[in-house]
Amino acid sequence: MAAAAALFSLGLAGCGDGSENLSVDGFLQRANAEGAGLVVGTELASAAGGRTFAVGVRGAPAVDHGGGGSVAAYEDARAAGREYRNCLQSSRASGALYCYRVENILLILSGDVPPRNVAPVRRAVARIREG
């Protein structure tokens, strides 16, 4: 599973021409309209200047109990890009993260989320990025 997490992380490098800033709610609505099955949890402390929330995937372990990940809205795509690169480095080192970026949004899923639950998220993010 660790290798799969790293592969998915690298497969969806973020777009980021700065043309659109999304809110967490706006991103989740778009992703779920594309079939992602994301569920937002509680707001988390964020040291990187963005608003960060716990997130889970429908059918995976509970959102607020370590069975999901996080979604963050940064002030701009550049800030999200920096955090995305950090996520990719962590994923390469541990193989335990799925990292996705759309403009100023960074979605990180734990490698503990089963691949069958990650696949709809990956497809939804790809569709959003395609426009």
HUJO-V992676 format. One line per field, one symbol per residue. ss: DSSP state (H for helix, E for strand, C for the rest). burial: # if it has 16 or more other C-alpha atoms within 10 Angstrom, else .. A space follows every 50 residues. Layout:
# HUJO-V992676
ss = ???
burial = ???
This chain:
# HUJO-V992676
ss = CHHHHHHHHHHCCCCCCCCCCCCHHHHHHHHHHCCCCEEEEEEECCCCCC EEEEEEECCCCCHHHCCCEEEEECCCHHHHHHHHHHHHHHHHHHCCEEEE EECCEEEEEECCCCHHHHHHHHHHHHHHHHC
burial = ....######.#####....####..##.###.#####.##........# ########.#..#...###########.###.##..##..##..###### ###############.##.#######..#..
